[in-house]
Amino acid sequence: MDITHKVSNSINIIQLGGRFDAHEVAPVVAWLKGQAEAGKVNLVVNLAGVNFIDSTALSTLVQGLKHCREKNGELHLCCMQQPVRVIFELTRLDKAFSIYTSEEEATAFQA
Amino acid sequence: MRIAIVTTFPPGKGSLNEYGFHFVKFLQTKTDMVSEIVLFVDELPEGEEYSFEQSAGQIPVRAVPCWKFGAWDNVLRIRREVKKINPDIVLFNIQFASFAAGKVPATLGLLTPWAVRLTGVKTAVLLHNIMETVDLKQAGFGGSKIIESVIRLFGNIVTRFILKADIVAVTIPKYVDILVEKYKAKNVLLAPHGSFEEASEDVPASAPTGAPNIMTFGKFGTYKKWILMEAFEKLQPSHPTAKLVIAGTDNPNVKGYLDGVKNKFSHVPNIHFTGYVSEEDVPKIFNDSWVVVFPYTSTTGSSGVLHQAGGFGRAVVLPKLGDLEELVIEEGYDGEFFEPESAQSLADAICRVIDHPQRMLEIGSRNYLAANGLPISEVVDWYLIHFQELLNRKN
């Protein structure tokens, strides 16, 4: 999986590409943990490059969302490809997450 | 939030009791979101009572026995208790035969989510099977085509009532498709089943020793038939020391089934019937087995035993049936498959595992990874997030 990090509007963003599944979640888990330890509670996960997502990856995002909300923050998602959006709809996690069509919109929530 | 769960629960022996147990065990740890857990459970026989492990800092659990398998008034009694306790949300951990074996009380029981929702309390249903994929004849509900048609009609009506819950979770994607396409449901979601056991760091790597131990686990008589005993008889000449372990009890729909099997196959040596397996004995039953067999002739979609087998790194033998095969592939499990009506095919599939230790380990390792991919502790978080979203809607 391709992973890059950036900061925009003081919001930490992780950009993912390729398959996001049980075999690939470790670096994302580590990133989320690092953000939590650093006290960053408003985060964006850019899924633009992700073409496949499984239940373990979804669960990683759910855990991230839970931890952000515990600290009154939020984990925002953006730029989903259609196959990934279908999975979010199937699991109704599209109702639980704030999902944006662009990174700019996702980071604008706190700007 | 204050959560109530309508479920079976050990020492109650109703189906889905283990799922209820593991779900509650992890729900108790979610102190950040949950303040109280009440279980609306079935009444136990005289002399038995519910007890709960309670570690420091965990959410206390209270059992309210308020329904009885087979009773006609379960819907009224559960509704009354819900009104009395007034939780924020009620989760139903159910399948189509959760409340009774008889058609009328089973149907009445399944109206409970709708009846509870009418009280104004938010309702969620975890539905472990759907009527469309149940083979009624195999499930013991058939009889004639007319009766089957009538049951299907009532099944459709009951499904529509179940879908009146605020959300309905199912564990197989095909179920979502059916409920959305046929019933135009907008409140259905896919939720992972999750693995019962906590993952250990190492994949079980060594093959069991001693004589081949072939095990099957669950409740027998409807979907799980004596085809396994026939298969075992067929493989005995080539595997005289092999042991067959039948772990579990009769399905409530088919009382006395296992006694009948014992009599019919009394001439076959090395078949062991364990009776009911208590929670603490489950690990040994699985760890002693070389292969876990699913002798289903049809399926209800219940996948708990597959997840358990995976959790213990066991190889499995499965029928070539719609949603089991689908589940195996979609969730990354592996196994040997057999034709559901053929004892010879089942015997061959078992031999492909027990005669090939490398294959046995390979399947076991894959299943371990698949089962431990998503522990039920995380699945509980999915539900809590959905519950929170539901409650936010109200507020």
Interface residues (C-beta under 8 A of the other chain):
Chain A: A22 D54 S55 T56 S59 V62 Q63 L65 K66 E70 L90 T91 R92 L93 K95 A96
Chain B: D32 I167 P173 V176 L189 L190 A191 P192 E331 G332 L369 G373 L374 E378 V379 D381 W382 L384 I385 H386 Q388 E389
